[in-house]
Amino acid sequence: MKALIAGAGIGGLATGIALRKAGLELKLFERSREMREIGAGLMIWPNGTRALQALGVEVRAMTIDSLFFRNWRGRLLMEPPLRAISERYGSNIAVVHRADLQSALVKSLGREVLNLGADVSGFEDAAAQVVVKLRDGTSDGGDLLIGADGLRSTVRRQLLADGDPVSSLDSASTGSGAARNSSPSTLRTTAFTGPA
C-alpha cells in the first residue's frame, strides 16, 4: 500500500514515520525547496512526548518542572500540577525548539521519501487510486492521500470545498513567556497572558 502525504511539517513528518512503521510505502510532497529549520519553542505535553517515544523519535528537549500562568499584571492565575500530570500520563512535559523537532523527525523518517519543491495543486479520485497533481504538471498515484499541508491546505480546500480559513479573532489569546533555568535539563516557566 502506498501513502501520499501533502506537507512535510511536523504533522506530515510524524504521520509519515507512523505509516512507514506500519509497513506502508511512502511519498511526502513539500512545497518548499529545502527543509528550513525555522520556528520558535514548543511546549509538548505528555500525550505528545509519549507519541514521539512510540515513534522512536529522539529530540533534544528540556523538561519542565514548574509552570505559572499569570495575567498581564503579574497576578497568578494557575499553577498546573506538572509532577502529578507527568506521573498520571507516564511522560514528562518538554520544551523543544521547532527546528530541533523538525530535524529529529526528518532524521527518523529519512530524506529519501521527501519530494522538496513539490507543490500540490490538487488531487483526483481515480477509481482504484488517488492521484496527486503538482503545480509543475506532474502527478503521482497512491492508495491514500493525507493532507498535512497547513492552514491553507490545498487538499482540505478541494475535499471540503470550504474556501480559505476565516479568522474569528477570539479563538486565541496573546501571550508571552519567560523561562529561567533551574538546571541544564529542566526549566521553570512563567506564561503571561493578556493584552500584547
C-alpha positions as CSV (number, residue, x, y, z in Angstrom):
1,M,0.0,0.0,0.0
2,K,1.3,3.5,-0.9
3,A,0.5,6.6,1.1
4,L,0.9,10.1,-0.3
5,I,1.3,13.0,2.2
6,A,0.9,16.6,1.2
7,G,3.1,18.7,3.5
8,A,6.3,17.9,5.4
9,G,5.7,19.9,8.5
10,I,5.6,18.4,12.0
11,G,2.3,16.7,11.3
12,G,3.2,15.3,7.9
13,L,6.6,14.0,9.1
14,A,5.2,12.3,12.2
15,T,2.4,10.8,10.2
16,G,5.0,9.5,7.6
17,I,7.0,7.9,10.4
18,A,3.9,6.1,11.8
19,L,2.8,4.9,8.3
20,R,6.3,3.6,7.5
21,K,6.4,1.7,10.8
22,A,3.1,0.2,9.8
23,G,4.7,-1.1,6.6
24,L,3.4,1.4,4.0
25,E,5.3,2.7,1.0
26,L,5.5,6.5,1.4
27,K,5.9,9.7,-0.6
28,L,5.9,13.2,1.0
29,F,5.3,16.3,-1.1
30,E,6.6,19.6,0.3
31,R,6.2,22.9,-1.4
32,S,9.5,24.3,0.0
33,R,12.6,23.6,-1.9
34,E,14.5,22.9,1.3
35,M,13.7,21.8,4.8
36,R,14.3,25.1,6.6
37,E,14.7,24.9,10.3
38,I,12.5,27.9,11.3
39,G,10.2,28.5,14.2
40,A,10.1,29.0,17.9
41,G,9.9,27.0,21.1
42,L,7.1,24.5,21.6
43,M,5.7,23.0,24.8
44,I,4.9,19.3,24.3
45,W,2.5,17.8,26.8
46,P,2.7,14.1,27.9
47,N,0.5,12.8,25.1
48,G,2.9,14.4,22.6
49,T,6.1,13.2,24.3
50,R,4.7,9.7,24.5
51,A,3.8,9.8,20.8
52,L,7.3,10.8,20.0
53,Q,8.7,8.0,22.1
54,A,6.4,5.5,20.4
55,L,7.6,6.7,17.0
56,G,11.2,6.3,18.1
57,V,12.0,10.0,17.6
58,E,14.8,11.3,19.8
59,V,14.8,15.0,20.1
60,R,16.9,17.4,22.2
61,A,14.4,18.9,24.7
62,M,14.2,20.3,28.2
63,T,11.7,19.0,30.7
64,I,9.5,21.4,32.6
65,D,9.4,21.1,36.4
66,S,7.1,24.1,37.1
67,L,4.8,26.4,35.1
68,F,3.0,29.5,36.2
69,F,0.2,31.3,34.3
70,R,-0.1,35.0,35.2
71,N,-2.2,37.8,33.9
72,W,-0.6,40.8,32.3
73,R,-0.3,42.5,35.7
74,G,1.6,39.5,37.2
75,R,-1.2,38.0,39.3
76,L,-1.0,34.2,39.5
77,L,-3.9,32.6,37.5
78,M,-2.9,29.0,37.7
79,E,0.0,26.6,38.5
80,P,-0.7,23.3,36.9
81,P,0.5,20.3,39.0
82,L,3.1,19.2,36.4
83,R,4.6,16.4,38.5
84,A,1.2,14.8,39.0
85,I,0.3,15.2,35.3
86,S,3.6,13.6,34.3
87,E,3.1,10.7,36.7
88,R,-0.6,10.2,35.7
89,Y,0.1,10.2,31.9
90,G,3.5,8.4,32.0
91,S,5.7,11.0,30.4
92,N,7.2,14.4,31.1
93,I,6.2,17.8,29.7
94,A,9.0,19.1,27.4
95,V,10.1,22.3,25.7
96,V,11.8,21.9,22.3
97,H,12.7,24.3,19.6
98,R,10.6,23.7,16.5
99,A,13.8,23.4,14.3
100,D,15.2,20.7,16.6
101,L,11.9,18.7,16.5
102,Q,11.7,19.0,12.7
103,S,15.3,17.9,12.3
104,A,14.7,14.9,14.6
105,L,11.6,13.9,12.6
106,V,13.4,14.1,9.3
107,K,16.3,12.1,10.7
108,S,13.9,9.4,11.9
109,L,11.9,9.3,8.7
110,G,14.7,9.6,6.2
111,R,15.2,12.1,3.4
112,E,14.7,9.6,0.6
113,V,10.9,9.9,0.8
114,L,10.8,13.7,0.8
115,N,10.0,15.4,-2.5
116,L,11.0,19.0,-2.0
117,G,9.8,21.8,-4.3
118,A,6.7,19.6,-5.0
119,D,3.7,22.0,-4.6
120,V,0.4,20.0,-4.5
121,S,-2.2,21.8,-6.7
122,G,-5.0,19.2,-6.2
123,F,-5.9,15.6,-6.4
124,E,-8.1,13.2,-8.4
125,D,-10.0,10.2,-7.1
126,A,-9.2,7.8,-9.9
127,A,-11.2,4.6,-9.0
128,A,-8.6,2.3,-7.6
129,Q,-6.2,5.1,-6.5
130,V,-5.8,8.7,-5.7
131,V,-3.7,10.9,-8.0
132,V,-1.8,13.9,-6.6
133,K,-1.4,16.7,-9.1
134,L,1.6,19.0,-8.7
135,R,1.9,22.7,-9.9
136,D,4.7,21.7,-12.3
137,G,2.3,19.5,-14.2
138,T,3.5,16.1,-12.9
139,S,1.4,13.7,-10.9
140,D,1.8,10.6,-8.7
141,G,-0.6,7.9,-7.6
142,G,-1.2,6.1,-4.4
143,D,-3.7,4.2,-2.3
144,L,-4.4,7.1,0.1
145,L,-3.7,10.8,0.5
146,I,-3.2,12.7,3.7
147,G,-3.5,16.4,3.7
148,A,-0.9,17.8,6.1
149,D,-0.3,20.9,4.0
150,G,-1.1,23.6,6.6
151,L,-3.6,26.2,7.3
152,R,-4.3,27.0,3.7
153,S,-4.4,23.3,2.8
154,T,-5.0,22.6,-0.9
155,V,-6.2,19.1,0.0
156,R,-8.7,20.3,2.5
157,R,-10.0,23.1,0.3
158,Q,-10.7,20.6,-2.6
159,L,-12.0,17.8,-0.4
160,L,-14.4,20.0,1.7
161,A,-14.9,23.0,-0.7
162,D,-14.8,25.3,2.3
163,G,-12.6,28.1,0.9
164,D,-9.9,30.0,2.8
165,P,-9.7,29.8,6.6
166,V,-11.6,32.6,8.4
167,S,-10.2,34.2,11.5
168,S,-12.6,34.6,14.4
169,L,-10.0,36.8,16.3
170,D,-11.4,35.4,19.6
171,S,-10.1,31.8,19.4
172,A,-6.5,32.6,20.6
173,S,-5.1,34.7,23.4
174,T,-1.9,36.6,23.1
175,G,0.8,35.8,25.5
176,S,4.5,35.8,26.2
177,G,6.7,33.6,28.2
178,A,9.7,33.9,30.4
179,A,11.9,31.0,31.3
180,R,14.6,30.5,33.9
181,N,16.9,27.6,34.0
182,S,16.9,25.7,37.3
183,S,19.3,23.1,35.8
184,P,20.7,22.3,32.4
185,S,17.9,19.9,31.5
186,T,14.9,21.3,33.4
187,L,13.0,24.6,33.0
188,R,10.9,26.7,35.3
189,T,8.5,28.8,33.2
190,T,6.1,31.6,33.6
191,A,3.5,32.4,31.0
192,F,1.9,35.9,30.9
193,T,-1.5,36.3,29.2
194,G,-3.4,39.4,28.3
195,P,-3.1,42.4,26.0
196,A,0.0,42.4,23.8
